[in-house]
Amino acid sequence: MYYRANKQYKWGFLTTSDIEIRDLLKAWVAISLAFAIVISGGRIFSPGFITFFLLAAFSVGIGFIVHELGHKVVAQHYGCWAEFRAFNFMLWVAVAMSFLGFVFAAPGAVMIQGPVGIRRNGKISMAGPGMNLLLSVFFLGNLFLLPLTGFLEQLFLYGFAINTFLALFNLIPILNFDGRKILRWNKGVYAIMVFIAFVFMMFQSIYLKVF
């Protein structure tokens, strides 16, 4: 059962709560840990594991946070109650599966209550992968604009590649994915977002070759 926390915080029209902040941090840590395990090849006791964790936290971790907050901001803009809730069992699954060399992540979702029709639901859904694409542009732009080396270069490379993947993955038009809701609302917007994500993915695969 999902409920509002007793203690809430408000900034303009945006509100959050102790429970949401706790769940976001919990999911951020779990996802970052899972990806760090994969990136490090499962060497969790190696001296460099903390570097892999930080790399994951500020690439895929940030991507996860902005994706969920994108949904939340737009939903609250429309006057809905919207808060992220973590799926605790799936967080454990993500970490456990990472030892097999891949991540199956369904860390949670933004729970929304209020007047949401096809148009609003499409825009709320668009905000998640849309934020990932904007992050991809940010990471890619700085790769070319700044003289990055070492850890920072790897961070921006992973940031671009992972956020591109997150956007494209969430645009798959099946089940309760964002892509299905966007496609139902506006086929043109959906096609543009898929095209941008696909071009970014091809650029990463051909020129950057992060994975």
Secondary structure, DSSP 4 states (H G I P E B T S, - for coil): -----SSEEEETTEEEEHHHHHHHHHHHHHHHHHHHHHHTTT-TTSTTHHHHHHHHIIIIIHHHHHHHHHHHHHHHHTT-EEEEEE-HHHHHHHHHHHTTT------EEEEEES---HHHHHHHHHHHHHHHHHHHHHHHHHHHHS---HHHHHHHHHHHHHHHHHHHHHT--STT-HHHHHHHH-HHHHHHHHHHHHHHHHHIIIII---
